[in-house]
Each structure stands twice: as structure tokens, then as C-alpha cells.
Amino acid sequence: MVNKLFSCLFISLFSLSLHASNGRDTIADLNSLLGGVTGVKKSEMGFPEGFEMSETGVITVDTAIEKGVYFFELMALTPDESHFIVNVKYDKLSNPTKIIVNADKIDMATGLRKDGMIWVVVLVSLVVFAGLISYLVILDRKVSKLEKAA
């Protein structure tokens, strides 16, 4: 049985009280939220201006950033090779400022891979593909014979 574990982390912080340094506030620490992060990729859109992320997955924002609502997406990899899509919404329009972090785990056939059943899937796919190719070859030969007879 494939384990359908979806991890959703909804965090609403009503003040930026994590810590501030050099005019920057920490809005999320993916390392602690996801139980350790070995790598983080930014989406194709990148980060909005004023946001930065460290190699350890700590997301910070410039305290002088304009009021507004900012969205961005990341992909995080944990030590157990789990992939997470992380959506971050930073709402500086509301008072107090709200931060919502939503992390969804991507299962990517880990259950099949772990149980060794992925090879059964590959084998069945190859058998179906080989059957299709053989049928087309046989059908082509029959059509060729009919063409020569006519």
C-alpha cells in the first residue's frame, strides 16, 4: 500500500518576532519546518525584490519593503529524499503582517521504489509496448501482402 502522506504546514505569524538583523526579518526557516533541508530551488519566477534565502533554507525579508502581498514558490529536498513544494504568502498589507507557509509533500513513487515494485511497473510497461510494436509489424505485413495481391 502506497503511503499517501501529505504534509501541510500552515503558519500564520501575526508579528515578525523571530529575529531581526541588519534591517532584515526572518519570515520562515524551512530547515526546522520540514525537519531538515538538504537543498532548495527557487521557482522560475524567482524571489520578489527584497527577499533572500540562505543555503540552509532561512527566508528573510528587508524591513523597508513596500506594503503589499508577495507570493513565491520553492522546491525543497529533505535528507530522506522527500520533495516538498513550498508556497509562501507574505501579506504586509494587513495589520499585523501575516505569513502563510504551505508545504506539500510530493510522493513521486517513493512507495513503489522503496518496496521494489517499480520494476514491476517498468516490466509491465515494456511488455505492453512490445506487444503494440509486434501488432503493428504483423499488421504491416498483412497490408503489404494485400497490396501485392491487388
C-alpha positions as CSV (number, residue, x, y, z in Angstrom):
1,M,0.0,0.0,0.0
2,V,1.4,3.3,-1.0
3,N,1.5,5.7,1.9
4,K,-0.3,8.9,1.0
5,L,1.3,11.3,3.4
6,F,0.7,14.9,2.6
7,S,2.3,17.3,4.9
8,C,0.7,20.8,5.1
9,L,2.2,23.4,7.3
10,F,0.1,26.4,7.7
11,I,1.8,29.0,9.8
12,S,0.2,32.4,10.4
13,L,2.5,34.7,12.3
14,F,1.0,37.9,13.4
15,S,4.2,39.7,14.1
16,L,7.7,39.3,12.8
17,S,9.2,38.4,16.2
18,L,11.5,35.6,15.1
19,H,14.6,37.8,14.9
20,A,15.8,40.8,13.1
21,S,19.4,41.6,12.0
22,N,20.8,44.3,9.7
23,G,17.3,45.5,8.7
24,R,16.1,42.0,7.7
25,D,13.4,39.9,9.4
26,T,13.3,36.1,9.2
27,I,9.9,35.0,7.9
28,A,10.4,31.2,7.6
29,D,13.0,28.6,8.5
30,L,12.5,25.7,6.1
31,N,15.1,23.7,7.9
32,S,13.1,23.5,11.1
33,L,9.6,23.4,9.4
34,L,10.4,20.4,7.2
35,G,12.7,18.5,9.5
36,G,16.0,19.4,7.8
37,V,16.6,20.6,4.2
38,T,19.5,19.4,2.0
39,G,18.6,21.7,-0.9
40,V,16.2,24.4,-2.0
41,K,15.4,25.5,-5.6
42,K,13.7,28.8,-6.4
43,S,10.8,28.7,-8.9
44,E,11.4,30.1,-12.4
45,M,9.8,33.4,-11.2
46,G,12.5,33.8,-8.6
47,F,12.0,35.8,-5.4
48,P,10.3,39.2,-5.2
49,E,12.7,42.1,-4.7
50,G,13.7,42.4,-1.0
51,F,13.5,38.7,-0.2
52,E,16.5,36.4,0.2
53,M,17.1,32.8,1.2
54,S,20.2,31.3,2.8
55,E,21.7,27.9,1.8
56,T,20.1,26.4,5.0
57,G,16.6,27.4,3.9
58,V,16.1,30.5,6.0
59,I,14.0,33.1,4.2
60,T,14.4,36.7,5.1
61,V,12.8,40.0,4.0
62,D,14.1,43.6,4.0
63,T,12.3,45.6,6.7
64,A,11.9,48.5,4.4
65,I,10.0,46.5,1.8
66,E,6.8,48.2,0.3
67,K,3.4,47.3,1.6
68,G,1.8,44.6,-0.5
69,V,1.1,40.9,-0.9
70,Y,4.0,38.8,-2.1
71,F,3.8,35.2,-3.3
72,F,6.7,32.8,-4.3
73,E,7.2,29.1,-4.7
74,L,10.2,26.9,-3.8
75,M,11.1,23.2,-4.1
76,A,12.8,21.7,-1.0
77,L,14.6,18.4,-0.7
78,T,15.0,16.7,2.7
79,P,17.6,14.2,3.8
80,D,15.2,11.3,3.3
81,E,14.9,12.4,-0.4
82,S,11.4,13.7,0.1
83,H,10.4,16.6,-2.2
84,F,8.3,19.5,-1.0
85,I,6.6,22.2,-2.9
86,V,6.7,25.3,-0.6
87,N,4.3,28.2,-1.2
88,V,4.9,31.3,0.7
89,K,2.5,34.2,1.0
90,Y,3.8,37.4,2.7
91,D,1.0,39.8,3.4
92,K,2.3,43.2,4.5
93,L,-1.0,45.0,3.8
94,S,-2.8,43.5,6.8
95,N,-2.0,44.8,10.2
96,P,-0.3,42.8,11.8
97,T,1.7,41.3,8.9
98,K,0.7,37.8,8.1
99,I,2.9,35.0,6.8
100,I,1.5,31.7,5.4
101,V,3.8,28.9,4.5
102,N,2.2,25.8,2.9
103,A,4.4,22.8,2.2
104,D,3.0,19.8,0.3
105,K,5.0,16.6,0.0
106,I,5.4,15.1,-3.5
107,D,5.2,11.3,-3.3
108,M,6.9,10.6,-6.7
109,A,6.5,6.8,-6.5
110,T,8.7,6.6,-3.3
111,G,6.5,3.7,-2.0
112,L,6.9,1.7,-5.2
113,R,10.6,2.4,-5.3
114,K,11.0,1.5,-1.6
115,D,9.1,-1.8,-2.0
116,G,11.0,-2.7,-5.2
117,M,7.7,-2.7,-7.1
118,I,8.8,0.0,-9.5
119,W,10.4,-2.8,-11.6
120,V,7.1,-4.5,-11.9
121,V,5.7,-1.3,-13.4
122,V,8.6,-0.9,-15.7
123,L,8.3,-4.6,-16.8
124,V,4.5,-4.4,-17.5
125,S,5.1,-1.1,-19.5
126,L,7.7,-2.8,-21.6
127,V,5.5,-5.8,-22.3
128,V,2.6,-3.6,-23.4
129,F,5.0,-1.5,-25.6
130,A,6.5,-4.7,-27.1
131,G,3.0,-6.1,-27.8
132,L,2.0,-2.9,-29.5
133,I,5.1,-2.9,-31.7
134,S,4.6,-6.6,-32.7
135,Y,0.9,-6.0,-33.6
136,L,1.9,-3.0,-35.8
137,V,4.6,-5.1,-37.6
138,I,2.2,-8.0,-38.2
139,L,-0.5,-5.6,-39.4
140,D,2.0,-4.0,-41.8
141,R,2.9,-7.4,-43.3
142,K,-0.7,-8.3,-43.9
143,V,-1.3,-4.9,-45.6
144,S,1.8,-5.4,-47.8
145,K,0.5,-8.8,-48.9
146,L,-2.9,-7.4,-49.7
147,E,-1.3,-4.6,-51.8
148,K,0.8,-7.1,-53.8
149,A,-2.2,-9.3,-54.4
150,A,-4.3,-6.4,-55.8
